[in-house]
Amino acid sequence: MIDRQFIAEAIRLAGEKMAAGEGGPFGALIVRDGAIIARGWNKVTSSNDPTAHAEIVAIRNACSTMQSFDLSGCELFVNCEPCPMCLAAAYWARLSRIVYGADHNDAATIGFADAFIYQELALQPTDRKLVTQQLMAQEARQGLSRWLDLEDKILY
């Protein structure tokens, strides 16, 4: 029953913040050990930040609260299935589970279509609609290789 309560809260949060004009109809919670540690709602239009999806905002808030980039043991509850960016962020944050209400098809019916992004990700960079060009690969690799020499690096 507790999962249903968290989804209900994500739905409520999404509606409240959408009605307040803060962004699109999306709300998210980060939960640890049965308690909400962070909330997030879509702030794309109110912050002029295309990455300010509810899930990203919730992850940022949870990381700030926990003082860690590692959210292992935490769960994401969101009123709609995460887009590719948010799904990737959930993996990077090491979330343990995602629970969502509506799915990506429901989001597409109201104009939030992620299918194009999934299709683009499957293509080689040179075949994508967004012009992508690689330059100075050797020099870039040399810079990246310096990471291996750092003794105080923090792996993530």
Secondary structure as UniProt FT lines:
FT   HELIX           2..19
FT   TURN            20..21
FT   STRAND          27..32
FT   TURN            33..34
FT   STRAND          35..41
FT   HELIX           44..47
FT   TURN            50..51
FT   HELIX           54..66
FT   TURN            72..73
FT   STRAND          74..80
FT   HELIX           84..92
FT   TURN            93..94
FT   STRAND          97..102
FT   HELIX           104..109
FT   TURN            110..111
FT   HELIX           115..121
FT   HELIX           125..127
FT   HELIX           137..145
FT   HELIX           146..149
FT   TURN            151..152
//
